[in-house]
């Protein structure tokens, strides 16, 4: 009995050491991985000179493989944290509709050339749920990415149904499906479906395992149903937000996700004391939360800026068309038109220097930041953020924008000076040819100033005057 107990303890210790070794190794892999990806991306961008199409294709493979490996490293670290209870889950009242819309936008690039239509049926009105925003986004991204991966054509439908005390979310695809005898294995770590739905292979399949554990940590459950050659349905439940969580979220919104000083709080109560700053730079804030707009306006006006407000993306674009601001503070999760769509539309008219854009959001997944920068954002600030950090970033981008504007003006001035010098040289050349033609003309040409002094005389005029002066019958002319 004692021997069996010792063996169990040894096995548990060995298992723990294995997991710790895996976690430590994964963490150490991050630095060389990110270095490898960074170098490859720099070469693709032409930092070391132009590259051929074949080399670019091979570098793209390196970047994609590196990013997949980096994602696996992150999954391994999350898996280790969850297994030993060290993964922090911060549940709060959350809108499922906004999160789903954002994840769909982030996942569109995964479609590639596949003929797949993503249908979003997660629509308002839905009650608020209790979940960790970043972890819910991670789960949805994993499930939607899995559906895209194993669906060659057809559609993927996301839907949600409100129950008495929870919400059920479904991700339905028309992909290859999974045999019934294999369903019990897909949530096991390091197992994933092969492209042949009849079998499974060992691989990097941590996404589903982590997703199930994340949902369970948030108080829900994740399950799957499937039919081969028909499709697969992943379903998960999450509890509705409690009244306490809703009130806490409301209170958190009242401070606009960043710390405000006593003077800003006082200004919020007595708006008439806020300065108008007619000579200050014009900033536009786009946010669908009225309290956020109000407090951001107070803070920025105290910082010396003129402030314009927009309650959604469409209004923000209208205001930019009427009066271009010097910087745009853009919330990502807005109804109707997301911050990503607004940013993409703005960049069709103004470049990074002409109108800097700082994106603000409570979601901080790497996919969010990459998507924002791809669409033309200058900066990305995750909530909660502090007042000094926001002020410093705004000042830095305005200064950079002004520097670029001055550089462009200097370039235009240099071009104008160059053009003027070319025109002057052309005029001098033309003047020289004209004088030469006049000087060699057979007719006598004589130009006399108002004071009767000779200003110009060509050769014929000189010969004529010489002949007249040499004649004794003609009086000499004054010089």
C-alpha positions, 0 to 999 in steps of 0.5 A, spaced: 500 500 500 505 504 501 509 502 495 503 504 491 502 511 494 509 513 493 508 511 486 502 515 485 506 521 489 512 520 484 507 520 478 504 526 480 511 530 481 513 527 475 507 530 471 507 537 475 515 537 473 513 536 466 508 541 466 512 546 469 518 544 464 513 545 458 511 552 461 518 554 462 520 552 455 514 555 452 515 562 455 523 562 453 520 560 446 517 567 445 523 571 445 526 568 439 520 567 435 518 574 435 525 576 433 524 571 427 517 573 425 520 581 426 526 579 421 522 576 416 516 581 416 522 587 415 525 583 409 518 583 406 517 590 407 523 591 403 527 594 409 533 590 406 532 592 399 527 589 394 525 582 394 522 577 388 515 574 389 518 567 390 522 570 396 516 574 399 512 567 398 517 563 402 518 569 407 510 569 408 510 562 410 516 563 415 511 569 418 505 565 418 508 559 421 512 563 426 505 566 428 502 559 429 507 557 433 507 563 437 499 562 438 501 555 440 506 558 445 500 562 448 495 556 448 500 552 452 501 558 457 494 558 458 493 551 459 498 551 464 495 556 468 488 553 468 491 547 470 494 549 476 489 555 478 493 561 476 489 564 470 485 570 473 478 571 470 475 577 471 467 577 470 463 583 469 457 585 465 458 584 458 454 585 451 455 579 447 452 582 441 458 587 441 463 582 442 461 577 437 461 583 431 468 584 433 470 577 433 467 576 426 471 582 423 477 580 426 476 573 423 474 575 416 482 574 414 481 567 415 477 566 410 482 567 404 479 564 398 474 560 401 467 561 399 464 561 406 458 566 408 459 568 415 452 570 418 451 573 425 444 572 428 447 575 435 443 581 435 440 586 440 436 586 444 439 581 449 441 581 456 448 582 459 452 576 460 457 575 466 464 573 462 471 576 462 471 580 456 478 578 453 477 570 455 470 570 451 473 574 445 478 568 445 473 563 445 469 566 440 475 567 436 477 559 437 470 556 435 469 561 429 477 559 427 475 552 427 469 552 423 472 556 418 478 551 418 474 545 417 469 548 412 471 549 405 464 552 402 457 554 405 456 558 411 457 559 418 452 561 423 452 565 429 446 565 434 444 566 441 438 565 445 436 568 452 434 563 457 431 564 464 438 565 467 443 564 462 444 565 454 446 559 449 451 561 444 451 557 437 456 556 432 454 552 426 458 550 420 456 546 414 463 543 414 466 536 413 463 534 420 465 529 425 464 522 426 460 520 433 465 516 436 470 521 435 466 527 438 469 525 445 476 526 444 476 533 440 476 537 447 482 533 449 489 537 449 494 536 443 488 533 439 485 536 433 481 533 427 485 531 420 482 534 414 479 527 413 474 527 418 474 519 419 480 520 424 484 524 428 491 526 429 496 528 434 497 536 433 497 543 436 489 542 438 489 546 444 484 551 442 478 547 444 480 544 450 482 551 453 475 554 450 472 549 454 476 550 460 475 558 459 467 557 459 467 553 465 471 558 469 466 563 467 460 559 470 458 556 463 459 549 459 461 548 452 459 542 448 458 539 441 454 536 436 456 533 429 454 529 423 459 527 418 458 531 411 453 535 414 456 540 419 458 541 426 455 545 432 459 548 438 454 550 443 456 554 450 452 557 455 454 563 460 450 566 466 446 572 465 450 578 469 447 579 476 445 586 478 451 587 482 455 586 476 451 591 472 451 596 477 459 595 478 459 596 470 455 602 470 459 605 476 466 603 472 463 607 465 462 613 470 469 614 470 470 612 463 475 607 464 481 612 466 483 615 472 480 623 472 483 628 477 479 632 482 479 638 477 476 634 472 471 631 476 469 638 479 469 640 471 464 635 470 459 637 475 460 645 473 461 644 466 460 652 465 467 653 468 471 648 462 475 652 457 473 653 450 480 653 448 479 657 441 486 656 439 487 649 441 488 643 437 481 640 435 480 633 437 474 628 435 472 623 440 467 617 437 464 613 443 457 610 443 457 611 451 455 618 453 458 618 460 465 616 456 464 622 452 462 627 457 468 625 461 473 625 456 471 632 453 472 635 460 479 632 461 481 634 454 478 641 454 482 642 461 488 640 457 487 645 452 484 642 446 478 644 442 473 638 443 468 635 438 463 629 440 460 623 436 456 618 438 457 613 433 461 612 427 456 615 422 456 621 426 464 621 426 465 621 419 460 626 418 463 631 422 470 629 419 467 631 412 465 638 415 471 640 419 477 635 419 480 634 426 487 634 428 486 627 432 481 622 432 480 618 439 476 612 436 472 607 440 472 600 437 465 597 439 460 601 437 453 599 434 452 600 427 459 602 424 465 599 428 471 603 430 475 598 425 470 600 419 470 608 421 478 607 421 478 604 414 473 609 411 478 615 414 484 612 411 481 613 404 481 620 405 487 622 410 493 618 411 497 617 418 500 624 418 494 628 416 489 625 421 492 621 427 487 615 430 488 613 437 483 607 438 480 605 444 477 599 447 476 594 453 478 588 448 486 587 448 487 581 444 493 581 439 488 580 433 485 587 435 491 590 435 493 587 428 487 589 425 487 596 428 494 597 425 492 594 418 486 598 417 490 605 419 490 606 426 496 610 429 496 607 436 492 603 440 490 604 447 487 599 451 482 600 457 483 602 463 488 607 461 491 613 465 490 620 464 498 621 463 498 616 458 493 618 454 495 626 454 502 623 453 500 619 447 495 625 444 501 630 444 506 625 441 502 624 435 500 631 434 507 633 434 509 627 429 503 630 425 506 637 425 513 635 424 510 631 418 506 637 415 512 641 416 516 636 412 511 636 407 511 644 406 519 644 406 519 639 400 513 643 397 518 649 398 524 646 395 520 644 389 517 651 388 524 654 388 527 649 384 521 650 379 523 658 379 530 657 378 529 653 372 524 658 369 529 663 371 534 659 367 530 658 361 528 666 361 535 668 361 537 663 356 531 666 352 534 673 353 541 671 351 538 668 344 534 674 343 539 679 344 544 675 339 538 675 334 537 683 335 545 684 335 546 680 328 540 683 325 541 687 318 537 692 320 539 698 325 536 697 332 538 703 337 534 703 344 535 710 347 533 712 354 529 718 357 536 721 358 538 720 351 543 715 353 544 709 348 541 703 352 542 698 346 545 698 339 546 692 335 552 691 330 548 694 324 546 701 328 554 701 330 556 701 323 551 706 321 552 711 327 560 710 326 559 712 318 555 718 321 560 720 326 565 720 321 562 724 316 564 732 317 557 734 315 554 731 321 555 734 328 557 729 333 552 726 338 552 727 345 554 720 349 
